[in-house]
Amino acid sequence: MAERRTLEMILLENKLVSEEQLKQIANYANAVGIDLHEGVLQKKVAPPEAVMMAYAESVGLPFIHLADVSIDEEITVQIDPITARQYSFVPISIDQGHVLLATTKPVIPDVEAELRMIFNLPVRCAICTPAELNGAITEYYPRGSSRIIKAKREKAAQPQPVVEASEPAEPMTDEEKKNRLLMSVVAFNFSVASVCFTLYHLGIPKWMRDTWYQYPLLTLFVLGIAGTVAFITWKRLSR
């Protein structure tokens, strides 16, 4: 079995950097406390995709383009957005009994153990470019999304109530329709009599007495009230 090439070997053999550039970048990475591939990316001496592909080969992980894969949102909502942003990863899918994560470098053991407990499955990482990962984190874990994700997880964990279909109302019988009509007519007549009785005892308002059209106006006034009462009675007796 061939020995895995180191990142330095891959960068030099693929002519992504020169020996002098590699030495300078290595010193810079050690000074600021970052990994070598991160130093190469920051110095912008090689295309990011080529650098990340070289890094993926050096750590024995696959390289993926997030634009070519479908991210399962049912998995992303199970991860706390703060954790995803802090440790820079996005869960993609359940693949061959593993939770597949998109990341720019393997997650630390503590995070891997936490994910294993959440999904009850082992974790496998796939390397992508920082630009693709940042885009996915912005899309699935935007700032302020922690409460939304928590609410979705709690809602998914709750048993969904069974909604019983309501039985359709039975059509009214002919007898019920006749009773409805009769009661509406009674309500109309009673309303006419009540309004006329009230006006007779209280007197017709002066503004009606002083106009030549007082009687048509009175008729419309009485019929309007009686019609409203009859309509309400009709609706209350309808199903």
C-alpha positions in Angstrom: 0.0 0.0 0.0 1.4 3.4 -1.1 2.2 5.8 1.6 -0.1 8.9 1.7 1.6 12.0 0.4 1.9 15.0 2.8 0.4 18.3 1.9 3.8 19.8 1.3 4.6 17.0 -1.2 1.3 17.5 -3.0 1.7 21.3 -3.2 5.2 21.0 -4.6 4.6 18.0 -7.0 1.4 19.7 -8.4 3.5 22.9 -8.7 1.0 24.9 -6.7 3.8 26.6 -4.8 7.5 26.9 -5.0 9.9 25.6 -2.4 10.6 29.2 -1.3 6.9 30.0 -1.1 6.2 26.9 0.9 9.0 27.7 3.4 7.7 31.3 3.8 4.1 30.1 4.2 5.0 27.4 6.7 6.8 30.0 8.8 3.8 32.3 8.6 1.4 29.5 9.6 3.5 28.5 12.6 3.8 32.1 13.7 0.0 32.8 13.6 -1.1 29.4 14.7 -3.0 28.1 11.7 -2.7 25.0 9.5 -0.5 25.0 6.4 -3.4 24.8 4.0 -5.0 27.8 5.7 -1.8 29.7 5.3 -1.7 28.9 1.6 -5.2 30.1 1.2 -4.5 33.3 3.0 -1.5 34.1 0.9 -3.5 33.4 -2.3 -0.6 31.8 -4.1 -2.8 29.0 -5.5 -6.4 28.4 -6.5 -8.5 27.6 -3.4 -10.1 24.5 -5.0 -6.7 23.1 -5.9 -5.4 23.8 -2.4 -8.4 22.1 -0.7 -8.2 19.1 -3.0 -4.5 18.7 -2.0 -5.4 19.1 1.6 -8.2 16.5 1.3 -5.8 14.0 -0.2 -3.2 14.6 2.5 -5.7 13.8 5.3 -7.4 11.0 3.5 -10.8 12.5 3.1 -13.0 13.0 0.0 -13.3 16.4 -1.7 -16.8 17.6 -2.7 -18.4 20.5 -4.4 -21.4 21.6 -2.4 -23.1 22.8 -5.5 -23.2 19.2 -6.8 -24.8 17.7 -3.7 -28.3 18.0 -2.1 -28.2 19.0 1.6 -30.9 17.4 3.7 -32.6 20.1 5.7 -34.2 17.6 8.1 -30.6 16.9 9.2 -29.4 20.5 9.4 -32.2 21.5 11.8 -30.9 19.0 14.4 -27.7 20.9 14.8 -27.4 24.0 17.0 -26.5 26.9 14.6 -24.0 28.3 17.1 -22.1 25.0 17.1 -22.2 24.8 13.3 -20.8 28.3 12.9 -18.2 28.0 15.6 -16.7 24.8 14.3 -17.4 25.5 10.6 -19.4 22.5 9.3 -22.7 21.7 7.7 -24.3 18.2 7.9 -25.2 17.1 4.4 -26.9 13.7 4.6 -26.9 10.2 6.0 -24.6 8.3 3.7 -23.9 4.5 4.2 -24.6 4.6 7.9 -22.6 7.8 8.5 -23.5 11.4 9.0 -21.6 13.2 6.2 -20.3 16.7 7.1 -19.0 19.3 4.8 -16.1 21.1 6.4 -12.7 22.7 5.6 -10.9 20.4 8.1 -11.9 17.4 10.3 -14.0 18.3 13.3 -12.4 18.0 16.7 -13.2 14.9 18.8 -15.5 16.6 21.2 -17.7 17.9 18.4 -17.6 14.5 16.7 -18.7 12.8 19.9 -21.6 15.3 20.3 -22.8 14.7 16.8 -22.5 10.9 17.3 -24.9 11.3 20.3 -27.4 13.5 18.4 -27.7 11.2 15.3 -26.7 7.9 17.0 -24.4 7.4 14.0 -20.7 7.8 13.3 -19.5 11.0 11.6 -17.6 11.2 8.3 -16.1 14.5 6.9 -15.8 15.7 3.4 -13.6 18.6 2.5 -14.9 21.6 0.5 -13.7 25.1 -0.2 -14.1 27.8 2.5 -16.3 29.9 0.1 -18.7 27.1 -0.4 -18.9 26.2 3.3 -19.5 29.8 4.3 -22.3 30.1 1.7 -23.9 27.0 3.1 -23.6 28.1 6.7 -25.1 31.5 5.8 -28.0 29.7 4.1 -28.8 27.1 6.7 -27.5 28.7 9.9 -27.9 32.5 9.6 -27.3 34.7 12.6 -30.3 34.7 14.9 -31.6 31.3 13.7 -30.9 29.4 17.0 -34.5 29.9 18.3 -36.0 29.0 14.9 -34.0 25.8 14.7 -34.8 24.9 18.3 -38.5 25.4 17.7 -38.4 23.2 14.6 -36.6 20.5 16.6 -39.2 20.6 19.4 -42.1 20.6 16.9 -40.7 17.6 15.1 -40.2 15.7 18.4 -43.8 16.3 19.5 -46.5 13.8 18.5 -48.8 15.2 15.9 -52.5 15.3 16.9 -54.8 13.2 14.9 -57.5 15.3 13.3 -60.7 13.5 13.0 -62.7 14.3 9.9 -66.0 16.0 10.8 -69.1 14.3 9.4 -70.9 16.4 6.8 -74.1 18.0 7.9 -77.2 16.1 6.8 -79.4 18.0 4.4 -82.6 19.6 5.8 -85.8 17.7 5.4 -88.8 19.2 3.7 -90.5 19.5 7.1 -87.6 21.5 8.5 -87.5 23.8 5.5 -91.2 24.5 5.9 -90.7 25.3 9.6 -87.8 27.6 8.8 -90.0 29.5 6.2 -92.9 29.7 8.7 -90.8 31.0 11.5 -89.2 33.6 9.2 -92.6 34.8 8.2 -93.8 34.9 11.8 -90.7 36.9 12.7 -91.3 39.3 9.9 -95.0 39.9 10.8 -94.2 40.2 14.5 -91.5 42.8 13.7 -93.9 44.8 11.6 -96.5 44.8 14.3 -94.0 45.7 17.0 -92.6 48.6 15.1 -96.0 50.0 14.2 -97.2 49.6 17.8 -94.1 51.4 19.1 -94.5 54.3 16.6 -98.2 54.6 17.5 -97.6 55.0 21.2 -94.3 57.0 20.9 -95.5 59.2 18.0 -94.1 59.6 14.6 -90.8 61.7 14.7 -91.2 65.3 13.7 -88.8 65.0 10.8 -91.1 62.4 9.2 -94.4 64.3 9.9 -93.1 67.5 8.2 -92.3 65.8 4.8 -94.7 64.9 2.1 -93.2 61.4 1.7 -93.6 60.5 5.3 -95.7 57.4 4.6 -93.4 55.8 2.0 -90.5 56.5 4.3 -92.3 55.0 7.3 -93.1 51.9 5.2 -89.5 51.5 4.2 -88.3 52.0 7.8 -90.7 49.3 9.1 -90.0 46.8 6.3 -86.3 47.3 6.7 -86.4 46.3 10.4 -88.8 43.5 9.8 -86.8 42.1 6.9 -83.6 42.2 9.0 -85.2 40.2 11.8 -86.7 37.7 9.3 -83.3 37.2 7.7 -81.6 36.6 11.0 -84.3 34.0 11.9 -83.8 32.3 8.5 -80.0 32.0 9.0 -80.3 30.8 12.6 -82.6 28.0 11.5 -80.4 27.0 8.6 -77.7 24.3 8.8 
